[in-house]
Amino acid sequence: MTVRDIRIVGDPVLRTPCEEIATIDDRVRALVADLLETVDADGRAGLAANQIGVSLRAFSWNIDGELGYVLNPRLVEVSEQEQHGDEGCLSVPGLWYPTTRGAYARVTGMDVDGNAVDVAGEGLMARCLQHEYDHLDGKLYLSRLTGPVRKDALRTVREKF
């Protein structure tokens, strides 16, 4: 297991949709170990594979002391009820902006043994599932911002990174 460097906004891998994992092999097992090791640090809630430079559909989470991961996730449910709050991203370090997400989310996928994974939650877990799923589609949370907040965020990103 290795704690991997985080790719920062501007890196093309963050804007490229990730590929499905076709075969679970030693490379994928090592990726999962690295995702779990890298997300297991204070202040980290989630981490997508492309954030460590691997363009495969996998992400990990570290919510309320629970570490987990999912391969080839599908976002199968997001509540219409919304949650509002500041959101940040390891790939956009130091910046937090008000971002609206579903109050509840559910993701399905598989683990390294090919077993079904079904993870759901509210609050921070729901925000994390949606945020990491967006990463796998090549989207940063900044793309969800609107109006003056979006304008300010994009200006700040241009100046800072």
Phi and psi in radians as a Rosetta constraint file:
Dihedral C 1 N 2 CA 2 C 2 CIRCULARHARMONIC -2.422 0.35
Dihedral N 2 CA 2 C 2 N 3 CIRCULARHARMONIC 2.376 0.35
Dihedral C 2 N 3 CA 3 C 3 CIRCULARHARMONIC -1.371 0.35
Dihedral N 3 CA 3 C 3 N 4 CIRCULARHARMONIC 2.056 0.35
Dihedral C 3 N 4 CA 4 C 4 CIRCULARHARMONIC -1.680 0.35
Dihedral N 4 CA 4 C 4 N 5 CIRCULARHARMONIC 2.667 0.35
Dihedral C 4 N 5 CA 5 C 5 CIRCULARHARMONIC -1.195 0.35
Dihedral N 5 CA 5 C 5 N 6 CIRCULARHARMONIC 2.537 0.35
Dihedral C 5 N 6 CA 6 C 6 CIRCULARHARMONIC -1.612 0.35
Dihedral N 6 CA 6 C 6 N 7 CIRCULARHARMONIC 2.280 0.35
Dihedral C 6 N 7 CA 7 C 7 CIRCULARHARMONIC -1.293 0.35
Dihedral N 7 CA 7 C 7 N 8 CIRCULARHARMONIC 2.456 0.35
Dihedral C 7 N 8 CA 8 C 8 CIRCULARHARMONIC -1.868 0.35
Dihedral N 8 CA 8 C 8 N 9 CIRCULARHARMONIC 2.673 0.35
Dihedral C 8 N 9 CA 9 C 9 CIRCULARHARMONIC -0.764 0.35
Dihedral N 9 CA 9 C 9 N 10 CIRCULARHARMONIC 2.382 0.35
Dihedral C 9 N 10 CA 10 C 10 CIRCULARHARMONIC 1.867 0.35
Dihedral N 10 CA 10 C 10 N 11 CIRCULARHARMONIC -0.420 0.35
Dihedral C 10 N 11 CA 11 C 11 CIRCULARHARMONIC -1.273 0.35
Dihedral N 11 CA 11 C 11 N 12 CIRCULARHARMONIC 2.194 0.35
Dihedral C 11 N 12 CA 12 C 12 CIRCULARHARMONIC -1.022 0.35
Dihedral N 12 CA 12 C 12 N 13 CIRCULARHARMONIC -0.465 0.35
Dihedral C 12 N 13 CA 13 C 13 CIRCULARHARMONIC -1.089 0.35
Dihedral N 13 CA 13 C 13 N 14 CIRCULARHARMONIC -0.449 0.35
Dihedral C 13 N 14 CA 14 C 14 CIRCULARHARMONIC -1.326 0.35
Dihedral N 14 CA 14 C 14 N 15 CIRCULARHARMONIC -0.346 0.35
Dihedral C 14 N 15 CA 15 C 15 CIRCULARHARMONIC -1.805 0.35
Dihedral N 15 CA 15 C 15 N 16 CIRCULARHARMONIC 0.075 0.35
Dihedral C 15 N 16 CA 16 C 16 CIRCULARHARMONIC -1.855 0.35
Dihedral N 16 CA 16 C 16 N 17 CIRCULARHARMONIC 2.203 0.35
Dihedral C 16 N 17 CA 17 C 17 CIRCULARHARMONIC -1.026 0.35
Dihedral N 17 CA 17 C 17 N 18 CIRCULARHARMONIC 2.421 0.35
Dihedral C 17 N 18 CA 18 C 18 CIRCULARHARMONIC -1.417 0.35
Dihedral N 18 CA 18 C 18 N 19 CIRCULARHARMONIC 2.695 0.35
Dihedral C 18 N 19 CA 19 C 19 CIRCULARHARMONIC -1.499 0.35
Dihedral N 19 CA 19 C 19 N 20 CIRCULARHARMONIC 2.578 0.35
Dihedral C 19 N 20 CA 20 C 20 CIRCULARHARMONIC -1.081 0.35
Dihedral N 20 CA 20 C 20 N 21 CIRCULARHARMONIC 2.616 0.35
Dihedral C 20 N 21 CA 21 C 21 CIRCULARHARMONIC -1.505 0.35
Dihedral N 21 CA 21 C 21 N 22 CIRCULARHARMONIC 1.993 0.35
Dihedral C 21 N 22 CA 22 C 22 CIRCULARHARMONIC -1.489 0.35
Dihedral N 22 CA 22 C 22 N 23 CIRCULARHARMONIC -0.642 0.35
Dihedral C 22 N 23 CA 23 C 23 CIRCULARHARMONIC -2.371 0.35
Dihedral N 23 CA 23 C 23 N 24 CIRCULARHARMONIC 2.301 0.35
Dihedral C 23 N 24 CA 24 C 24 CIRCULARHARMONIC -1.560 0.35
Dihedral N 24 CA 24 C 24 N 25 CIRCULARHARMONIC 1.902 0.35
Dihedral C 24 N 25 CA 25 C 25 CIRCULARHARMONIC -2.245 0.35
Dihedral N 25 CA 25 C 25 N 26 CIRCULARHARMONIC -2.984 0.35
Dihedral C 25 N 26 CA 26 C 26 CIRCULARHARMONIC -1.081 0.35
Dihedral N 26 CA 26 C 26 N 27 CIRCULARHARMONIC -0.560 0.35
Dihedral C 26 N 27 CA 27 C 27 CIRCULARHARMONIC -1.119 0.35
Dihedral N 27 CA 27 C 27 N 28 CIRCULARHARMONIC -0.734 0.35
Dihedral C 27 N 28 CA 28 C 28 CIRCULARHARMONIC -1.221 0.35
Dihedral N 28 CA 28 C 28 N 29 CIRCULARHARMONIC -0.699 0.35
Dihedral C 28 N 29 CA 29 C 29 CIRCULARHARMONIC -1.073 0.35
Dihedral N 29 CA 29 C 29 N 30 CIRCULARHARMONIC -0.711 0.35
Dihedral C 29 N 30 CA 30 C 30 CIRCULARHARMONIC -1.154 0.35
Dihedral N 30 CA 30 C 30 N 31 CIRCULARHARMONIC -0.668 0.35
Dihedral C 30 N 31 CA 31 C 31 CIRCULARHARMONIC -1.044 0.35
Dihedral N 31 CA 31 C 31 N 32 CIRCULARHARMONIC -0.828 0.35
Dihedral C 31 N 32 CA 32 C 32 CIRCULARHARMONIC -1.054 0.35
Dihedral N 32 CA 32 C 32 N 33 CIRCULARHARMONIC -0.775 0.35
Dihedral C 32 N 33 CA 33 C 33 CIRCULARHARMONIC -1.038 0.35
Dihedral N 33 CA 33 C 33 N 34 CIRCULARHARMONIC -0.747 0.35
Dihedral C 33 N 34 CA 34 C 34 CIRCULARHARMONIC -1.176 0.35
Dihedral N 34 CA 34 C 34 N 35 CIRCULARHARMONIC -0.694 0.35
Dihedral C 34 N 35 CA 35 C 35 CIRCULARHARMONIC -1.065 0.35
Dihedral N 35 CA 35 C 35 N 36 CIRCULARHARMONIC -0.777 0.35
Dihedral C 35 N 36 CA 36 C 36 CIRCULARHARMONIC -1.185 0.35
Dihedral N 36 CA 36 C 36 N 37 CIRCULARHARMONIC -0.730 0.35
Dihedral C 36 N 37 CA 37 C 37 CIRCULARHARMONIC -1.135 0.35
Dihedral N 37 CA 37 C 37 N 38 CIRCULARHARMONIC -0.712 0.35
Dihedral C 37 N 38 CA 38 C 38 CIRCULARHARMONIC -1.283 0.35
Dihedral N 38 CA 38 C 38 N 39 CIRCULARHARMONIC -0.612 0.35
Dihedral C 38 N 39 CA 39 C 39 CIRCULARHARMONIC -1.384 0.35
Dihedral N 39 CA 39 C 39 N 40 CIRCULARHARMONIC -0.284 0.35
Dihedral C 39 N 40 CA 40 C 40 CIRCULARHARMONIC -1.461 0.35
Dihedral N 40 CA 40 C 40 N 41 CIRCULARHARMONIC 1.148 0.35
Dihedral C 40 N 41 CA 41 C 41 CIRCULARHARMONIC -2.507 0.35
Dihedral N 41 CA 41 C 41 N 42 CIRCULARHARMONIC 2.654 0.35
Dihedral C 41 N 42 CA 42 C 42 CIRCULARHARMONIC -0.939 0.35
Dihedral N 42 CA 42 C 42 N 43 CIRCULARHARMONIC 2.402 0.35
Dihedral C 42 N 43 CA 43 C 43 CIRCULARHARMONIC 1.439 0.35
Dihedral N 43 CA 43 C 43 N 44 CIRCULARHARMONIC 0.078 0.35
Dihedral C 43 N 44 CA 44 C 44 CIRCULARHARMONIC -1.919 0.35
Dihedral N 44 CA 44 C 44 N 45 CIRCULARHARMONIC 2.190 0.35
Dihedral C 44 N 45 CA 45 C 45 CIRCULARHARMONIC -1.840 0.35
Dihedral N 45 CA 45 C 45 N 46 CIRCULARHARMONIC -0.570 0.35
Dihedral C 45 N 46 CA 46 C 46 CIRCULARHARMONIC -2.742 0.35
Dihedral N 46 CA 46 C 46 N 47 CIRCULARHARMONIC 2.807 0.35
Dihedral C 46 N 47 CA 47 C 47 CIRCULARHARMONIC -2.704 0.35
Dihedral N 47 CA 47 C 47 N 48 CIRCULARHARMONIC 2.169 0.35
Dihedral C 47 N 48 CA 48 C 48 CIRCULARHARMONIC -1.665 0.35
Dihedral N 48 CA 48 C 48 N 49 CIRCULARHARMONIC 2.662 0.35
Dihedral C 48 N 49 CA 49 C 49 CIRCULARHARMONIC -0.994 0.35
Dihedral N 49 CA 49 C 49 N 50 CIRCULARHARMONIC -0.668 0.35
Dihedral C 49 N 50 CA 50 C 50 CIRCULARHARMONIC -1.190 0.35
Dihedral N 50 CA 50 C 50 N 51 CIRCULARHARMONIC -0.340 0.35
Dihedral C 50 N 51 CA 51 C 51 CIRCULARHARMONIC -1.229 0.35
Dihedral N 51 CA 51 C 51 N 52 CIRCULARHARMONIC -0.282 0.35
Dihedral C 51 N 52 CA 52 C 52 CIRCULARHARMONIC -1.965 0.35
Dihedral N 52 CA 52 C 52 N 53 CIRCULARHARMONIC 0.333 0.35
Dihedral C 52 N 53 CA 53 C 53 CIRCULARHARMONIC 1.520 0.35
Dihedral N 53 CA 53 C 53 N 54 CIRCULARHARMONIC 0.211 0.35
Dihedral C 53 N 54 CA 54 C 54 CIRCULARHARMONIC -1.973 0.35
Dihedral N 54 CA 54 C 54 N 55 CIRCULARHARMONIC 2.045 0.35
Dihedral C 54 N 55 CA 55 C 55 CIRCULARHARMONIC -1.546 0.35
Dihedral N 55 CA 55 C 55 N 56 CIRCULARHARMONIC 1.009 0.35
Dihedral C 55 N 56 CA 56 C 56 CIRCULARHARMONIC -2.149 0.35
Dihedral N 56 CA 56 C 56 N 57 CIRCULARHARMONIC 2.666 0.35
Dihedral C 56 N 57 CA 57 C 57 CIRCULARHARMONIC -1.411 0.35
Dihedral N 57 CA 57 C 57 N 58 CIRCULARHARMONIC 1.575 0.35
Dihedral C 57 N 58 CA 58 C 58 CIRCULARHARMONIC -2.719 0.35
Dihedral N 58 CA 58 C 58 N 59 CIRCULARHARMONIC 2.514 0.35
Dihedral C 58 N 59 CA 59 C 59 CIRCULARHARMONIC -2.596 0.35
Dihedral N 59 CA 59 C 59 N 60 CIRCULARHARMONIC 2.820 0.35
Dihedral C 59 N 60 CA 60 C 60 CIRCULARHARMONIC -2.164 0.35
Dihedral N 60 CA 60 C 60 N 61 CIRCULARHARMONIC 2.875 0.35
Dihedral C 60 N 61 CA 61 C 61 CIRCULARHARMONIC -2.475 0.35
Dihedral N 61 CA 61 C 61 N 62 CIRCULARHARMONIC 2.797 0.35
Dihedral C 61 N 62 CA 62 C 62 CIRCULARHARMONIC -2.504 0.35
Dihedral N 62 CA 62 C 62 N 63 CIRCULARHARMONIC 1.460 0.35
Dihedral C 62 N 63 CA 63 C 63 CIRCULARHARMONIC -2.056 0.35
Dihedral N 63 CA 63 C 63 N 64 CIRCULARHARMONIC 2.156 0.35
Dihedral C 63 N 64 CA 64 C 64 CIRCULARHARMONIC 0.883 0.35
Dihedral N 64 CA 64 C 64 N 65 CIRCULARHARMONIC 0.728 0.35
Dihedral C 64 N 65 CA 65 C 65 CIRCULARHARMONIC 1.393 0.35
Dihedral N 65 CA 65 C 65 N 66 CIRCULARHARMONIC 0.017 0.35
Dihedral C 65 N 66 CA 66 C 66 CIRCULARHARMONIC -1.743 0.35
Dihedral N 66 CA 66 C 66 N 67 CIRCULARHARMONIC 2.081 0.35
Dihedral C 66 N 67 CA 67 C 67 CIRCULARHARMONIC -1.663 0.35
Dihedral N 67 CA 67 C 67 N 68 CIRCULARHARMONIC 2.454 0.35
Dihedral C 67 N 68 CA 68 C 68 CIRCULARHARMONIC -2.806 0.35
Dihedral N 68 CA 68 C 68 N 69 CIRCULARHARMONIC 3.037 0.35
Dihedral C 68 N 69 CA 69 C 69 CIRCULARHARMONIC -2.694 0.35
Dihedral N 69 CA 69 C 69 N 70 CIRCULARHARMONIC 2.876 0.35
Dihedral C 69 N 70 CA 70 C 70 CIRCULARHARMONIC -2.588 0.35
Dihedral N 70 CA 70 C 70 N 71 CIRCULARHARMONIC 2.445 0.35
Dihedral C 70 N 71 CA 71 C 71 CIRCULARHARMONIC -1.828 0.35
Dihedral N 71 CA 71 C 71 N 72 CIRCULARHARMONIC 2.526 0.35
Dihedral C 71 N 72 CA 72 C 72 CIRCULARHARMONIC 0.810 0.35
Dihedral N 72 CA 72 C 72 N 73 CIRCULARHARMONIC 0.917 0.35
Dihedral C 72 N 73 CA 73 C 73 CIRCULARHARMONIC -1.180 0.35
Dihedral N 73 CA 73 C 73 N 74 CIRCULARHARMONIC 2.623 0.35
Dihedral C 73 N 74 CA 74 C 74 CIRCULARHARMONIC -2.183 0.35
Dihedral N 74 CA 74 C 74 N 75 CIRCULARHARMONIC 2.215 0.35
Dihedral C 74 N 75 CA 75 C 75 CIRCULARHARMONIC -1.435 0.35
Dihedral N 75 CA 75 C 75 N 76 CIRCULARHARMONIC 1.784 0.35
Dihedral C 75 N 76 CA 76 C 76 CIRCULARHARMONIC -1.717 0.35
Dihedral N 76 CA 76 C 76 N 77 CIRCULARHARMONIC -0.253 0.35
Dihedral C 76 N 77 CA 77 C 77 CIRCULARHARMONIC -2.725 0.35
Dihedral N 77 CA 77 C 77 N 78 CIRCULARHARMONIC 2.311 0.35
Dihedral C 77 N 78 CA 78 C 78 CIRCULARHARMONIC -2.415 0.35
Dihedral N 78 CA 78 C 78 N 79 CIRCULARHARMONIC 2.228 0.35
Dihedral C 78 N 79 CA 79 C 79 CIRCULARHARMONIC -1.201 0.35
Dihedral N 79 CA 79 C 79 N 80 CIRCULARHARMONIC 2.668 0.35
Dihedral C 79 N 80 CA 80 C 80 CIRCULARHARMONIC -1.275 0.35
Dihedral N 80 CA 80 C 80 N 81 CIRCULARHARMONIC -0.476 0.35
Dihedral C 80 N 81 CA 81 C 81 CIRCULARHARMONIC -1.129 0.35
Dihedral N 81 CA 81 C 81 N 82 CIRCULARHARMONIC 2.358 0.35
Dihedral C 81 N 82 CA 82 C 82 CIRCULARHARMONIC -1.824 0.35
Dihedral N 82 CA 82 C 82 N 83 CIRCULARHARMONIC 2.744 0.35
Dihedral C 82 N 83 CA 83 C 83 CIRCULARHARMONIC -2.119 0.35
Dihedral N 83 CA 83 C 83 N 84 CIRCULARHARMONIC 2.523 0.35
Dihedral C 83 N 84 CA 84 C 84 CIRCULARHARMONIC -2.129 0.35
Dihedral N 84 CA 84 C 84 N 85 CIRCULARHARMONIC 2.406 0.35
Dihedral C 84 N 85 CA 85 C 85 CIRCULARHARMONIC 3.067 0.35
Dihedral N 85 CA 85 C 85 N 86 CIRCULARHARMONIC 2.914 0.35
Dihedral C 85 N 86 CA 86 C 86 CIRCULARHARMONIC -1.258 0.35
Dihedral N 86 CA 86 C 86 N 87 CIRCULARHARMONIC 2.458 0.35
Dihedral C 86 N 87 CA 87 C 87 CIRCULARHARMONIC -2.248 0.35
Dihedral N 87 CA 87 C 87 N 88 CIRCULARHARMONIC 2.515 0.35
Dihedral C 87 N 88 CA 88 C 88 CIRCULARHARMONIC -2.236 0.35
Dihedral N 88 CA 88 C 88 N 89 CIRCULARHARMONIC -3.117 0.35
Dihedral C 88 N 89 CA 89 C 89 CIRCULARHARMONIC -2.717 0.35
Dihedral N 89 CA 89 C 89 N 90 CIRCULARHARMONIC 2.397 0.35
Dihedral C 89 N 90 CA 90 C 90 CIRCULARHARMONIC -1.051 0.35
Dihedral N 90 CA 90 C 90 N 91 CIRCULARHARMONIC -0.479 0.35
Dihedral C 90 N 91 CA 91 C 91 CIRCULARHARMONIC -1.499 0.35
Dihedral N 91 CA 91 C 91 N 92 CIRCULARHARMONIC -0.086 0.35
Dihedral C 91 N 92 CA 92 C 92 CIRCULARHARMONIC -2.299 0.35
Dihedral N 92 CA 92 C 92 N 93 CIRCULARHARMONIC 1.142 0.35
Dihedral C 92 N 93 CA 93 C 93 CIRCULARHARMONIC -1.087 0.35
Dihedral N 93 CA 93 C 93 N 94 CIRCULARHARMONIC 2.403 0.35
Dihedral C 93 N 94 CA 94 C 94 CIRCULARHARMONIC 1.464 0.35
Dihedral N 94 CA 94 C 94 N 95 CIRCULARHARMONIC -0.044 0.35
Dihedral C 94 N 95 CA 95 C 95 CIRCULARHARMONIC -1.991 0.35
Dihedral N 95 CA 95 C 95 N 96 CIRCULARHARMONIC 2.313 0.35
Dihedral C 95 N 96 CA 96 C 96 CIRCULARHARMONIC -2.281 0.35
Dihedral N 96 CA 96 C 96 N 97 CIRCULARHARMONIC 2.330 0.35
Dihedral C 96 N 97 CA 97 C 97 CIRCULARHARMONIC -2.414 0.35
Dihedral N 97 CA 97 C 97 N 98 CIRCULARHARMONIC 2.594 0.35
Dihedral C 97 N 98 CA 98 C 98 CIRCULARHARMONIC -1.114 0.35
Dihedral N 98 CA 98 C 98 N 99 CIRCULARHARMONIC 2.160 0.35
Dihedral C 98 N 99 CA 99 C 99 CIRCULARHARMONIC -2.339 0.35
Dihedral N 99 CA 99 C 99 N 100 CIRCULARHARMONIC 2.279 0.35
Dihedral C 99 N 100 CA 100 C 100 CIRCULARHARMONIC -1.577 0.35
Dihedral N 100 CA 100 C 100 N 101 CIRCULARHARMONIC 2.322 0.35
Dihedral C 100 N 101 CA 101 C 101 CIRCULARHARMONIC -2.399 0.35
Dihedral N 101 CA 101 C 101 N 102 CIRCULARHARMONIC 2.891 0.35
Dihedral C 101 N 102 CA 102 C 102 CIRCULARHARMONIC -1.149 0.35
Dihedral N 102 CA 102 C 102 N 103 CIRCULARHARMONIC 2.516 0.35
Dihedral C 102 N 103 CA 103 C 103 CIRCULARHARMONIC -1.225 0.35
Dihedral N 103 CA 103 C 103 N 104 CIRCULARHARMONIC -0.414 0.35
Dihedral C 103 N 104 CA 104 C 104 CIRCULARHARMONIC -2.347 0.35
Dihedral N 104 CA 104 C 104 N 105 CIRCULARHARMONIC 2.492 0.35
Dihedral C 104 N 105 CA 105 C 105 CIRCULARHARMONIC -2.540 0.35
Dihedral N 105 CA 105 C 105 N 106 CIRCULARHARMONIC 2.667 0.35
Dihedral C 105 N 106 CA 106 C 106 CIRCULARHARMONIC -2.399 0.35
Dihedral N 106 CA 106 C 106 N 107 CIRCULARHARMONIC 2.334 0.35
Dihedral C 106 N 107 CA 107 C 107 CIRCULARHARMONIC -2.193 0.35
Dihedral N 107 CA 107 C 107 N 108 CIRCULARHARMONIC 2.435 0.35
Dihedral C 107 N 108 CA 108 C 108 CIRCULARHARMONIC -2.078 0.35
Dihedral N 108 CA 108 C 108 N 109 CIRCULARHARMONIC 2.759 0.35
Dihedral C 108 N 109 CA 109 C 109 CIRCULARHARMONIC 3.119 0.35
Dihedral N 109 CA 109 C 109 N 110 CIRCULARHARMONIC -2.491 0.35
Dihedral C 109 N 110 CA 110 C 110 CIRCULARHARMONIC -2.548 0.35
Dihedral N 110 CA 110 C 110 N 111 CIRCULARHARMONIC 2.915 0.35
Dihedral C 110 N 111 CA 111 C 111 CIRCULARHARMONIC -1.816 0.35
Dihedral N 111 CA 111 C 111 N 112 CIRCULARHARMONIC -3.071 0.35
Dihedral C 111 N 112 CA 112 C 112 CIRCULARHARMONIC -1.214 0.35
Dihedral N 112 CA 112 C 112 N 113 CIRCULARHARMONIC -0.212 0.35
Dihedral C 112 N 113 CA 113 C 113 CIRCULARHARMONIC -1.698 0.35
Dihedral N 113 CA 113 C 113 N 114 CIRCULARHARMONIC 0.065 0.35
Dihedral C 113 N 114 CA 114 C 114 CIRCULARHARMONIC 1.454 0.35
Dihedral N 114 CA 114 C 114 N 115 CIRCULARHARMONIC 0.100 0.35
Dihedral C 114 N 115 CA 115 C 115 CIRCULARHARMONIC -1.359 0.35
Dihedral N 115 CA 115 C 115 N 116 CIRCULARHARMONIC 2.602 0.35
Dihedral C 115 N 116 CA 116 C 116 CIRCULARHARMONIC -1.170 0.35
Dihedral N 116 CA 116 C 116 N 117 CIRCULARHARMONIC 2.442 0.35
Dihedral C 116 N 117 CA 117 C 117 CIRCULARHARMONIC -2.082 0.35
Dihedral N 117 CA 117 C 117 N 118 CIRCULARHARMONIC 2.313 0.35
Dihedral C 117 N 118 CA 118 C 118 CIRCULARHARMONIC -2.367 0.35
Dihedral N 118 CA 118 C 118 N 119 CIRCULARHARMONIC 1.923 0.35
Dihedral C 118 N 119 CA 119 C 119 CIRCULARHARMONIC -2.208 0.35
Dihedral N 119 CA 119 C 119 N 120 CIRCULARHARMONIC 2.379 0.35
Dihedral C 119 N 120 CA 120 C 120 CIRCULARHARMONIC -2.524 0.35
Dihedral N 120 CA 120 C 120 N 121 CIRCULARHARMONIC 2.809 0.35
Dihedral C 120 N 121 CA 121 C 121 CIRCULARHARMONIC -3.113 0.35
Dihedral N 121 CA 121 C 121 N 122 CIRCULARHARMONIC 3.030 0.35
Dihedral C 121 N 122 CA 122 C 122 CIRCULARHARMONIC -2.021 0.35
Dihedral N 122 CA 122 C 122 N 123 CIRCULARHARMONIC 3.020 0.35
Dihedral C 122 N 123 CA 123 C 123 CIRCULARHARMONIC 1.028 0.35
Dihedral N 123 CA 123 C 123 N 124 CIRCULARHARMONIC -2.246 0.35
Dihedral C 123 N 124 CA 124 C 124 CIRCULARHARMONIC -1.090 0.35
Dihedral N 124 CA 124 C 124 N 125 CIRCULARHARMONIC -0.655 0.35
Dihedral C 124 N 125 CA 125 C 125 CIRCULARHARMONIC -1.120 0.35
Dihedral N 125 CA 125 C 125 N 126 CIRCULARHARMONIC -0.752 0.35
Dihedral C 125 N 126 CA 126 C 126 CIRCULARHARMONIC -1.086 0.35
Dihedral N 126 CA 126 C 126 N 127 CIRCULARHARMONIC -0.767 0.35
Dihedral C 126 N 127 CA 127 C 127 CIRCULARHARMONIC -1.072 0.35
Dihedral N 127 CA 127 C 127 N 128 CIRCULARHARMONIC -0.776 0.35
Dihedral C 127 N 128 CA 128 C 128 CIRCULARHARMONIC -1.080 0.35
Dihedral N 128 CA 128 C 128 N 129 CIRCULARHARMONIC -0.846 0.35
Dihedral C 128 N 129 CA 129 C 129 CIRCULARHARMONIC -1.019 0.35
Dihedral N 129 CA 129 C 129 N 130 CIRCULARHARMONIC -0.757 0.35
Dihedral C 129 N 130 CA 130 C 130 CIRCULARHARMONIC -1.214 0.35
Dihedral N 130 CA 130 C 130 N 131 CIRCULARHARMONIC -0.729 0.35
Dihedral C 130 N 131 CA 131 C 131 CIRCULARHARMONIC -1.095 0.35
Dihedral N 131 CA 131 C 131 N 132 CIRCULARHARMONIC -0.849 0.35
Dihedral C 131 N 132 CA 132 C 132 CIRCULARHARMONIC -1.203 0.35
Dihedral N 132 CA 132 C 132 N 133 CIRCULARHARMONIC -0.636 0.35
Dihedral C 132 N 133 CA 133 C 133 CIRCULARHARMONIC -1.090 0.35
Dihedral N 133 CA 133 C 133 N 134 CIRCULARHARMONIC -0.722 0.35
Dihedral C 133 N 134 CA 134 C 134 CIRCULARHARMONIC -1.001 0.35
Dihedral N 134 CA 134 C 134 N 135 CIRCULARHARMONIC -0.752 0.35
Dihedral C 134 N 135 CA 135 C 135 CIRCULARHARMONIC -0.932 0.35
Dihedral N 135 CA 135 C 135 N 136 CIRCULARHARMONIC -0.761 0.35
Dihedral C 135 N 136 CA 136 C 136 CIRCULARHARMONIC -1.159 0.35
Dihedral N 136 CA 136 C 136 N 137 CIRCULARHARMONIC -0.363 0.35
Dihedral C 136 N 137 CA 137 C 137 CIRCULARHARMONIC -1.616 0.35
Dihedral N 137 CA 137 C 137 N 138 CIRCULARHARMONIC 0.123 0.35
Dihedral C 137 N 138 CA 138 C 138 CIRCULARHARMONIC 1.402 0.35
Dihedral N 138 CA 138 C 138 N 139 CIRCULARHARMONIC 0.443 0.35
Dihedral C 138 N 139 CA 139 C 139 CIRCULARHARMONIC -2.042 0.35
Dihedral N 139 CA 139 C 139 N 140 CIRCULARHARMONIC 2.368 0.35
Dihedral C 139 N 140 CA 140 C 140 CIRCULARHARMONIC -1.658 0.35
Dihedral N 140 CA 140 C 140 N 141 CIRCULARHARMONIC 2.739 0.35
Dihedral C 140 N 141 CA 141 C 141 CIRCULARHARMONIC -1.052 0.35
Dihedral N 141 CA 141 C 141 N 142 CIRCULARHARMONIC -0.402 0.35
Dihedral C 141 N 142 CA 142 C 142 CIRCULARHARMONIC -1.021 0.35
Dihedral N 142 CA 142 C 142 N 143 CIRCULARHARMONIC -0.511 0.35
Dihedral C 142 N 143 CA 143 C 143 CIRCULARHARMONIC -1.216 0.35
Dihedral N 143 CA 143 C 143 N 144 CIRCULARHARMONIC -0.259 0.35
Dihedral C 143 N 144 CA 144 C 144 CIRCULARHARMONIC -1.554 0.35
Dihedral N 144 CA 144 C 144 N 145 CIRCULARHARMONIC -0.183 0.35
Dihedral C 144 N 145 CA 145 C 145 CIRCULARHARMONIC -1.301 0.35
Dihedral N 145 CA 145 C 145 N 146 CIRCULARHARMONIC 2.678 0.35
Dihedral C 145 N 146 CA 146 C 146 CIRCULARHARMONIC -2.363 0.35
Dihedral N 146 CA 146 C 146 N 147 CIRCULARHARMONIC 2.866 0.35
Dihedral C 146 N 147 CA 147 C 147 CIRCULARHARMONIC 1.022 0.35
Dihedral N 147 CA 147 C 147 N 148 CIRCULARHARMONIC -2.553 0.35
Dihedral C 147 N 148 CA 148 C 148 CIRCULARHARMONIC -1.058 0.35
Dihedral N 148 CA 148 C 148 N 149 CIRCULARHARMONIC -0.538 0.35
Dihedral C 148 N 149 CA 149 C 149 CIRCULARHARMONIC -1.124 0.35
Dihedral N 149 CA 149 C 149 N 150 CIRCULARHARMONIC -0.760 0.35
Dihedral C 149 N 150 CA 150 C 150 CIRCULARHARMONIC -1.104 0.35
Dihedral N 150 CA 150 C 150 N 151 CIRCULARHARMONIC -0.780 0.35
Dihedral C 150 N 151 CA 151 C 151 CIRCULARHARMONIC -1.051 0.35
Dihedral N 151 CA 151 C 151 N 152 CIRCULARHARMONIC -0.794 0.35
Dihedral C 151 N 152 CA 152 C 152 CIRCULARHARMONIC -1.108 0.35
Dihedral N 152 CA 152 C 152 N 153 CIRCULARHARMONIC -0.760 0.35
Dihedral C 152 N 153 CA 153 C 153 CIRCULARHARMONIC -1.096 0.35
Dihedral N 153 CA 153 C 153 N 154 CIRCULARHARMONIC -0.813 0.35
Dihedral C 153 N 154 CA 154 C 154 CIRCULARHARMONIC -1.150 0.35
Dihedral N 154 CA 154 C 154 N 155 CIRCULARHARMONIC -0.651 0.35
Dihedral C 154 N 155 CA 155 C 155 CIRCULARHARMONIC -1.114 0.35
Dihedral N 155 CA 155 C 155 N 156 CIRCULARHARMONIC -0.792 0.35
Dihedral C 155 N 156 CA 156 C 156 CIRCULARHARMONIC -1.096 0.35
Dihedral N 156 CA 156 C 156 N 157 CIRCULARHARMONIC -0.731 0.35
Dihedral C 156 N 157 CA 157 C 157 CIRCULARHARMONIC -1.080 0.35
Dihedral N 157 CA 157 C 157 N 158 CIRCULARHARMONIC -0.777 0.35
Dihedral C 157 N 158 CA 158 C 158 CIRCULARHARMONIC -1.037 0.35
Dihedral N 158 CA 158 C 158 N 159 CIRCULARHARMONIC -0.725 0.35
Dihedral C 158 N 159 CA 159 C 159 CIRCULARHARMONIC -1.284 0.35
Dihedral N 159 CA 159 C 159 N 160 CIRCULARHARMONIC -0.616 0.35
Dihedral C 159 N 160 CA 160 C 160 CIRCULARHARMONIC -1.551 0.35
Dihedral N 160 CA 160 C 160 N 161 CIRCULARHARMONIC -0.549 0.35
